Amino acid sequence: MRLTILTALGCSLLTLAPARAEKIDLSTMTCKQFLSIDKEEMGIILTWLDAYYKGDDDPPVIDTDKFTRNAGKLGGYCAQNPTIGLITATDKLFSK
């Protein structure tokens, strides 16, 4: 019974989420565009960037303090440099 209720709840939550089948090309995104997207999409991008700039031998751990600091650095840098590409900005700030 519990499994049936959880399954039904999960399915109902999926139907509430908006259908999105979009590709996000970070190589063409500018800092201005990044700062103008919604928080959900920004969170997805920030999480991807966090993983991208980890070393190959780093453990699969999200350091939330570092994540928050890096998000703040990127937001500040992008606010001052809106025409720079997002990947150019992140390479400058977080390169391996």
C-alpha positions in Angstrom: 0.0 0.0 0.0 2.8 2.4 0.9 4.6 1.7 -2.4 1.4 2.4 -4.3 0.9 5.7 -2.6 4.5 6.8 -3.1 4.4 5.8 -6.8 1.2 7.7 -7.3 2.7 10.8 -5.5 5.8 10.6 -7.7 3.8 10.3 -10.9 1.6 13.3 -9.9 4.7 15.4 -9.2 6.1 14.5 -12.6 3.0 15.8 -14.3 3.2 19.1 -12.5 6.7 19.8 -13.8 6.8 21.7 -17.0 8.0 19.7 -20.0 11.4 21.0 -21.1 13.4 19.4 -23.9 15.8 22.2 -24.4 19.6 22.1 -24.9 21.7 24.6 -23.1 24.8 25.5 -25.1 27.2 27.0 -22.5 29.8 27.7 -25.2 27.6 30.5 -26.6 26.1 31.8 -23.4 27.2 35.2 -22.2 27.4 36.3 -18.6 24.4 38.6 -19.2 22.3 35.7 -20.4 23.4 33.5 -17.5 22.4 36.2 -15.0 19.0 36.5 -16.6 17.9 32.9 -16.6 15.6 31.5 -13.9 17.0 30.1 -10.6 16.3 26.5 -11.5 18.2 26.6 -14.8 21.0 28.6 -13.1 21.3 25.9 -10.4 21.5 23.2 -13.1 24.3 25.1 -14.8 26.2 25.9 -11.6 26.0 22.2 -10.6 27.4 21.1 -14.0 30.2 23.7 -13.8 31.1 22.5 -10.3 31.5 19.0 -11.6 33.3 20.1 -14.8 36.0 22.0 -12.9 36.7 19.2 -10.4 39.9 17.2 -10.9 39.8 13.7 -12.3 40.9 12.2 -9.0 38.6 14.4 -6.8 36.0 12.4 -4.8 32.4 12.7 -5.9 31.5 15.2 -3.2 29.7 18.5 -3.4 31.3 21.0 -1.0 28.3 23.3 -0.5 30.4 26.0 1.1 32.8 26.1 -1.9 29.9 25.8 -4.3 28.2 28.8 -2.8 31.5 30.8 -2.8 32.1 29.9 -6.5 28.5 30.8 -7.4 29.0 34.2 -5.7 32.4 34.8 -7.5 30.8 33.9 -10.9 27.8 36.1 -10.2 30.0 39.1 -9.3 32.3 38.6 -12.2 29.5 38.2 -14.6 27.8 41.4 -13.3 30.9 43.3 -14.0 31.6 41.6 -17.4 28.2 40.9 -19.0 29.5 40.5 -22.5 32.1 37.9 -21.7 31.2 34.3 -22.5 30.2 32.1 -19.5 32.9 29.5 -20.2 35.5 32.2 -20.6 34.5 33.6 -17.2 34.5 30.2 -15.5 37.9 29.2 -17.1 39.3 32.4 -15.7 37.8 31.9 -12.2 37.9 28.1 -11.8 40.4 26.6 -14.2 42.0 23.4 -13.2 
